[in-house]
Protein backbone atom coordinates (compact mmCIF):
# COMPACT_ATOMS: atom_id res chain seq x y z
CA UNK A 1 0.00 0.00 0.00
CA UNK A 2 1.00 3.62 -0.49
CA UNK A 3 0.73 6.56 1.91
CA UNK A 4 0.16 9.98 0.35
CA UNK A 5 0.70 13.41 1.85
CA UNK A 6 0.24 16.33 -0.52
CA UNK A 7 2.26 15.35 -3.59
CA UNK A 8 4.54 12.84 -1.90
CA UNK A 9 3.98 9.07 -2.08
CA UNK A 10 5.55 6.65 0.37
CA UNK A 11 5.58 2.93 -0.35
CA UNK A 12 4.82 0.77 2.72
CA UNK A 13 5.80 -2.89 3.03
CA UNK A 14 2.94 -3.80 5.36
CA UNK A 15 0.14 -2.37 7.47
CA UNK A 16 2.29 -2.05 10.60
CA UNK A 17 4.82 0.08 8.72
CA UNK A 18 1.96 2.19 7.36
CA UNK A 19 0.38 2.77 10.77
CA UNK A 20 3.70 3.73 12.39
CA UNK A 21 4.58 6.00 9.48
CA UNK A 22 1.19 7.77 9.44
CA UNK A 23 1.30 8.82 13.09
CA UNK A 24 4.99 9.72 12.99
CA UNK A 25 4.31 11.82 9.91
CA UNK A 26 1.25 13.45 11.49
CA UNK A 27 3.34 14.57 14.49
CA UNK A 28 6.06 15.84 12.17
CA UNK A 29 3.54 17.84 10.15
CA UNK A 30 2.12 19.40 13.30
CA UNK A 31 5.59 20.39 14.50
CA UNK A 32 7.04 21.61 11.21
CA UNK A 33 4.01 22.99 9.37
CA UNK A 34 1.70 24.01 12.21
CA UNK A 35 -1.10 21.95 10.68
CA UNK A 36 -3.38 19.55 12.56
CA UNK A 37 -4.15 15.98 11.58
CA UNK A 38 -7.80 15.80 10.49
CA UNK A 39 -8.47 12.31 9.12
CA UNK A 40 -7.35 9.64 6.68
CA UNK A 41 -8.68 9.23 3.17
CA UNK A 42 -8.40 5.49 2.53
CA UNK A 43 -9.14 4.54 -1.07
CA UNK A 44 -11.53 7.49 -1.22
CA UNK A 45 -13.27 6.75 2.12
CA UNK A 46 -12.97 9.36 4.89
CA UNK A 47 -11.96 7.73 8.18
CA UNK A 48 -12.09 10.06 11.19
CA UNK A 49 -11.56 7.62 14.06
CA UNK A 50 -10.36 4.12 14.89
CA UNK A 51 -7.81 4.45 12.09
CA UNK A 52 -5.66 1.53 13.16
CA UNK A 53 -8.67 -0.79 13.43
CA UNK A 54 -9.88 0.21 9.96
CA UNK A 55 -6.45 -0.35 8.42
CA UNK A 56 -6.08 -3.73 10.12
CA UNK A 57 -9.52 -4.88 8.95
CA UNK A 58 -8.94 -3.82 5.33
CA UNK A 59 -5.17 -4.35 5.06
CA UNK A 60 -5.39 -6.77 2.11
CA UNK A 61 -7.42 -4.42 -0.05
CA UNK A 62 -6.10 -0.94 0.76
CA UNK A 63 -4.23 0.72 -2.08
CA UNK A 64 -3.73 4.36 -1.02
CA UNK A 65 -3.95 6.08 2.36
CA UNK A 66 -3.93 9.86 2.22
CA UNK A 67 -3.07 11.93 5.31
CA UNK A 68 -5.44 14.91 5.50
CA UNK A 69 -4.45 17.90 7.61
CA UNK A 70 -6.00 21.31 8.22
CA UNK A 71 -4.90 24.68 9.49
CA UNK A 72 -5.65 25.25 13.16
CA UNK A 73 -8.01 28.11 12.24
CA UNK A 74 -10.04 25.80 10.01
CA UNK A 75 -10.17 23.12 12.72
CA UNK A 76 -11.49 25.63 15.27
CA UNK A 77 -14.13 26.85 12.83
CA UNK A 78 -15.23 23.33 11.88
CA UNK A 79 -15.50 22.18 15.50
CA UNK A 80 -17.37 25.35 16.47
CA UNK A 81 -19.97 24.54 13.81
CA UNK A 82 -20.19 20.95 15.03
CA UNK A 83 -20.64 21.98 18.68
CA UNK A 84 -23.26 24.55 17.76
CA UNK A 85 -25.24 21.96 15.81
CA UNK A 86 -24.89 19.49 18.69
CA UNK A 87 -26.11 22.01 21.29
CA UNK A 88 -29.12 22.97 19.19
CA UNK A 89 -30.10 19.29 19.08
CA UNK A 90 -29.20 18.60 22.70
CA UNK A 91 -31.34 21.24 24.40
CA UNK A 92 -34.71 19.89 23.13
CA UNK A 93 -33.51 16.38 24.02
CA UNK A 94 -32.64 17.47 27.56
CA UNK A 95 -36.02 19.17 27.93
CA UNK A 96 -37.70 15.96 26.81
CA UNK A 97 -35.59 13.94 29.26
CA UNK A 98 -36.68 16.19 32.12
CA UNK A 99 -40.36 16.13 31.13
CA UNK A 100 -40.32 12.33 30.89
CA UNK A 101 -38.50 11.86 34.19
CA UNK A 102 -40.95 13.49 36.60
CA UNK A 103 -42.65 10.22 37.40
CA UNK A 104 -39.68 7.86 37.03
CA UNK A 105 -36.30 7.42 35.37
CA UNK A 106 -36.59 4.92 32.56
CA UNK A 107 -33.81 3.01 30.78
CA UNK A 108 -34.08 5.58 27.95
CA UNK A 109 -33.62 8.42 30.45
CA UNK A 110 -30.35 6.98 31.75
CA UNK A 111 -29.17 6.33 28.18
CA UNK A 112 -29.94 9.94 27.27
CA UNK A 113 -27.91 11.20 30.23
CA UNK A 114 -24.97 8.99 29.21
CA UNK A 115 -25.12 10.48 25.69
CA UNK A 116 -24.93 13.97 27.21
CA UNK A 117 -21.65 12.93 28.81
CA UNK A 118 -20.23 12.05 25.40
CA UNK A 119 -21.26 15.47 24.09
CA UNK A 120 -19.61 17.20 27.03
CA UNK A 121 -16.41 15.29 26.39
CA UNK A 122 -16.40 16.61 22.81
CA UNK A 123 -16.85 20.19 24.07
CA UNK A 124 -14.00 19.79 26.56
CA UNK A 125 -11.70 18.40 23.85
CA UNK A 126 -12.43 21.53 21.80
CA UNK A 127 -11.64 23.69 24.83
CA UNK A 128 -8.32 21.91 25.43
CA UNK A 129 -7.34 22.27 21.77
CA UNK A 130 -8.20 25.98 21.65
CA UNK A 131 -6.68 26.87 25.02
CA UNK A 132 -3.31 25.50 23.88
CA UNK A 133 -3.48 27.20 20.47
CA UNK A 134 -2.14 30.62 19.56
CA UNK A 135 -5.27 31.06 17.43
CA UNK A 136 -8.50 31.81 19.27
CA UNK A 137 -11.89 33.35 18.45
CA UNK A 138 -11.93 37.03 19.42
CA UNK A 139 -14.71 36.29 21.94
CA UNK A 140 -12.85 33.26 23.30
CA UNK A 141 -12.91 34.60 26.88
CA UNK A 142 -16.72 34.45 26.89
CA UNK A 143 -16.78 31.05 25.19
CA UNK A 144 -14.25 29.71 27.69
CA UNK A 145 -16.29 30.99 30.66
CA UNK A 146 -19.38 29.25 29.31
CA UNK A 147 -17.50 25.99 28.73
CA UNK A 148 -16.29 26.17 32.34
CA UNK A 149 -19.91 26.63 33.45
CA UNK A 150 -20.93 23.59 31.40
CA UNK A 151 -18.12 21.57 32.98
CA UNK A 152 -19.07 22.69 36.48
CA UNK A 153 -22.70 21.74 35.88
CA UNK A 154 -21.65 18.33 34.63
CA UNK A 155 -19.57 17.71 37.75
CA UNK A 156 -22.70 18.37 39.79
CA UNK A 157 -24.63 16.05 37.49
CA UNK A 158 -22.09 13.26 38.02
CA UNK A 159 -22.42 13.66 41.80
CA UNK A 160 -26.20 13.47 41.53
CA UNK A 161 -25.96 10.39 39.28
CA UNK A 162 -23.62 8.69 41.74
CA UNK A 163 -26.09 9.27 44.57
CA UNK A 164 -29.00 8.34 42.27
CA UNK A 165 -30.80 11.53 43.31
CA UNK A 166 -33.24 11.77 40.40
CA UNK A 167 -34.82 15.03 41.60
CA UNK A 168 -31.40 16.67 41.80
CA UNK A 169 -30.49 15.28 38.36
CA UNK A 170 -33.62 16.84 36.82
CA UNK A 171 -32.93 20.17 38.55
CA UNK A 172 -29.34 20.28 37.30
CA UNK A 173 -30.45 19.48 33.76
CA UNK A 174 -33.14 22.18 33.87
CA UNK A 175 -31.43 24.97 35.80
CA UNK A 176 -27.72 24.42 35.16
CA UNK A 177 -27.05 22.46 31.97
CA UNK A 178 -29.69 24.03 29.70
CA UNK A 179 -28.81 27.67 30.61
CA UNK A 180 -25.09 26.92 30.20
CA UNK A 181 -25.75 25.36 26.79
CA UNK A 182 -27.92 28.32 25.75
CA UNK A 183 -25.17 30.77 26.72
CA UNK A 184 -22.59 28.74 24.80
CA UNK A 185 -24.88 28.72 21.74
CA UNK A 186 -25.06 32.51 21.92
CA UNK A 187 -21.31 33.04 22.02
CA UNK A 188 -20.51 30.41 19.37
CA UNK A 189 -23.17 31.94 17.12
CA UNK A 190 -21.66 35.41 17.62
CA UNK A 191 -18.26 34.04 16.62
CA UNK A 192 -19.54 32.21 13.55
CA UNK A 193 -21.79 35.05 12.36
CA UNK A 194 -19.20 37.76 12.98
CA UNK A 195 -18.40 40.06 10.09
CA UNK A 196 -14.78 39.52 11.06
CA UNK A 197 -15.25 35.78 10.64
CA UNK A 198 -12.23 35.33 8.38
CA UNK A 199 -10.07 37.40 10.72
CA UNK A 200 -11.41 35.92 13.91
CA UNK A 201 -8.14 35.10 15.63
CA UNK A 202 -6.30 37.31 18.06
C-alpha positions as CSV (number, residue, x, y, z in Angstrom):
1,X,0.0,0.0,0.0
2,X,1.0,3.6,-0.5
3,X,0.7,6.6,1.9
4,X,0.2,10.0,0.3
5,X,0.7,13.4,1.9
6,X,0.2,16.3,-0.5
7,X,2.3,15.4,-3.6
8,X,4.5,12.8,-1.9
9,X,4.0,9.1,-2.1
10,X,5.5,6.7,0.4
11,X,5.6,2.9,-0.3
12,X,4.8,0.8,2.7
13,X,5.8,-2.9,3.0
14,X,2.9,-3.8,5.4
15,X,0.1,-2.4,7.5
16,X,2.3,-2.0,10.6
17,X,4.8,0.1,8.7
18,X,2.0,2.2,7.4
19,X,0.4,2.8,10.8
20,X,3.7,3.7,12.4
21,X,4.6,6.0,9.5
22,X,1.2,7.8,9.4
23,X,1.3,8.8,13.1
24,X,5.0,9.7,13.0
25,X,4.3,11.8,9.9
26,X,1.3,13.5,11.5
27,X,3.3,14.6,14.5
28,X,6.1,15.8,12.2
29,X,3.5,17.8,10.1
30,X,2.1,19.4,13.3
31,X,5.6,20.4,14.5
32,X,7.0,21.6,11.2
33,X,4.0,23.0,9.4
34,X,1.7,24.0,12.2
35,X,-1.1,22.0,10.7
36,X,-3.4,19.6,12.6
37,X,-4.1,16.0,11.6
38,X,-7.8,15.8,10.5
39,X,-8.5,12.3,9.1
40,X,-7.3,9.6,6.7
41,X,-8.7,9.2,3.2
42,X,-8.4,5.5,2.5
43,X,-9.1,4.5,-1.1
44,X,-11.5,7.5,-1.2
45,X,-13.3,6.8,2.1
46,X,-13.0,9.4,4.9
47,X,-12.0,7.7,8.2
48,X,-12.1,10.1,11.2
49,X,-11.6,7.6,14.1
50,X,-10.4,4.1,14.9
51,X,-7.8,4.5,12.1
52,X,-5.7,1.5,13.2
53,X,-8.7,-0.8,13.4
54,X,-9.9,0.2,10.0
55,X,-6.4,-0.3,8.4
56,X,-6.1,-3.7,10.1
57,X,-9.5,-4.9,9.0
58,X,-8.9,-3.8,5.3
59,X,-5.2,-4.4,5.1
60,X,-5.4,-6.8,2.1
61,X,-7.4,-4.4,-0.1
62,X,-6.1,-0.9,0.8
63,X,-4.2,0.7,-2.1
64,X,-3.7,4.4,-1.0
65,X,-4.0,6.1,2.4
66,X,-3.9,9.9,2.2
67,X,-3.1,11.9,5.3
68,X,-5.4,14.9,5.5
69,X,-4.5,17.9,7.6
70,X,-6.0,21.3,8.2
71,X,-4.9,24.7,9.5
72,X,-5.7,25.2,13.2
73,X,-8.0,28.1,12.2
74,X,-10.0,25.8,10.0
75,X,-10.2,23.1,12.7
76,X,-11.5,25.6,15.3
77,X,-14.1,26.9,12.8
78,X,-15.2,23.3,11.9
79,X,-15.5,22.2,15.5
80,X,-17.4,25.3,16.5
81,X,-20.0,24.5,13.8
82,X,-20.2,20.9,15.0
83,X,-20.6,22.0,18.7
84,X,-23.3,24.6,17.8
85,X,-25.2,22.0,15.8
86,X,-24.9,19.5,18.7
87,X,-26.1,22.0,21.3
88,X,-29.1,23.0,19.2
89,X,-30.1,19.3,19.1
90,X,-29.2,18.6,22.7
91,X,-31.3,21.2,24.4
92,X,-34.7,19.9,23.1
93,X,-33.5,16.4,24.0
94,X,-32.6,17.5,27.6
95,X,-36.0,19.2,27.9
96,X,-37.7,16.0,26.8
97,X,-35.6,13.9,29.3
98,X,-36.7,16.2,32.1
99,X,-40.4,16.1,31.1
100,X,-40.3,12.3,30.9
101,X,-38.5,11.9,34.2
102,X,-40.9,13.5,36.6
103,X,-42.7,10.2,37.4
104,X,-39.7,7.9,37.0
105,X,-36.3,7.4,35.4
106,X,-36.6,4.9,32.6
107,X,-33.8,3.0,30.8
108,X,-34.1,5.6,27.9
109,X,-33.6,8.4,30.5
110,X,-30.4,7.0,31.8
111,X,-29.2,6.3,28.2
112,X,-29.9,9.9,27.3
113,X,-27.9,11.2,30.2
114,X,-25.0,9.0,29.2
115,X,-25.1,10.5,25.7
116,X,-24.9,14.0,27.2
117,X,-21.7,12.9,28.8
118,X,-20.2,12.0,25.4
119,X,-21.3,15.5,24.1
120,X,-19.6,17.2,27.0
121,X,-16.4,15.3,26.4
122,X,-16.4,16.6,22.8
123,X,-16.9,20.2,24.1
124,X,-14.0,19.8,26.6
125,X,-11.7,18.4,23.9
126,X,-12.4,21.5,21.8
127,X,-11.6,23.7,24.8
128,X,-8.3,21.9,25.4
129,X,-7.3,22.3,21.8
130,X,-8.2,26.0,21.6
131,X,-6.7,26.9,25.0
132,X,-3.3,25.5,23.9
133,X,-3.5,27.2,20.5
134,X,-2.1,30.6,19.6
135,X,-5.3,31.1,17.4
136,X,-8.5,31.8,19.3
137,X,-11.9,33.3,18.5
138,X,-11.9,37.0,19.4
139,X,-14.7,36.3,21.9
140,X,-12.9,33.3,23.3
141,X,-12.9,34.6,26.9
142,X,-16.7,34.5,26.9
143,X,-16.8,31.0,25.2
144,X,-14.3,29.7,27.7
145,X,-16.3,31.0,30.7
146,X,-19.4,29.3,29.3
147,X,-17.5,26.0,28.7
148,X,-16.3,26.2,32.3
149,X,-19.9,26.6,33.5
150,X,-20.9,23.6,31.4
151,X,-18.1,21.6,33.0
152,X,-19.1,22.7,36.5
153,X,-22.7,21.7,35.9
154,X,-21.7,18.3,34.6
155,X,-19.6,17.7,37.7
156,X,-22.7,18.4,39.8
157,X,-24.6,16.1,37.5
158,X,-22.1,13.3,38.0
159,X,-22.4,13.7,41.8
160,X,-26.2,13.5,41.5
161,X,-26.0,10.4,39.3
162,X,-23.6,8.7,41.7
163,X,-26.1,9.3,44.6
164,X,-29.0,8.3,42.3
165,X,-30.8,11.5,43.3
166,X,-33.2,11.8,40.4
167,X,-34.8,15.0,41.6
168,X,-31.4,16.7,41.8
169,X,-30.5,15.3,38.4
170,X,-33.6,16.8,36.8
171,X,-32.9,20.2,38.6
172,X,-29.3,20.3,37.3
173,X,-30.5,19.5,33.8
174,X,-33.1,22.2,33.9
175,X,-31.4,25.0,35.8
176,X,-27.7,24.4,35.2
177,X,-27.1,22.5,32.0
178,X,-29.7,24.0,29.7
179,X,-28.8,27.7,30.6
180,X,-25.1,26.9,30.2
181,X,-25.8,25.4,26.8
182,X,-27.9,28.3,25.8
183,X,-25.2,30.8,26.7
184,X,-22.6,28.7,24.8
185,X,-24.9,28.7,21.7
186,X,-25.1,32.5,21.9
187,X,-21.3,33.0,22.0
188,X,-20.5,30.4,19.4
189,X,-23.2,31.9,17.1
190,X,-21.7,35.4,17.6
191,X,-18.3,34.0,16.6
192,X,-19.5,32.2,13.5
193,X,-21.8,35.1,12.4
194,X,-19.2,37.8,13.0
195,X,-18.4,40.1,10.1
196,X,-14.8,39.5,11.1
197,X,-15.3,35.8,10.6
198,X,-12.2,35.3,8.4
199,X,-10.1,37.4,10.7
200,X,-11.4,35.9,13.9
201,X,-8.1,35.1,15.6
202,X,-6.3,37.3,18.1
